[in-house]
């Protein structure tokens, strides 16, 4: 039985790290700028802790995926839900 080629750790770790950092930065920026009606320091804290939570959740979800297809599926669903949640939180039109 031939061995199935997998998405190795050599490519998985840099990809997961890059995507989670980009998503965390976008989340922090959106929360910091988009929350209306809050004090500036509260928006800053929301952006920092929201970015930290999103980055860590995406990183763990991607690294625990068994293969590349599951990793791409998890990433797609997570980014879709993140976009919808941020749109609802910040009142994006």
Beta strands, then each sheet from edge to edge (+ up, - down):
end
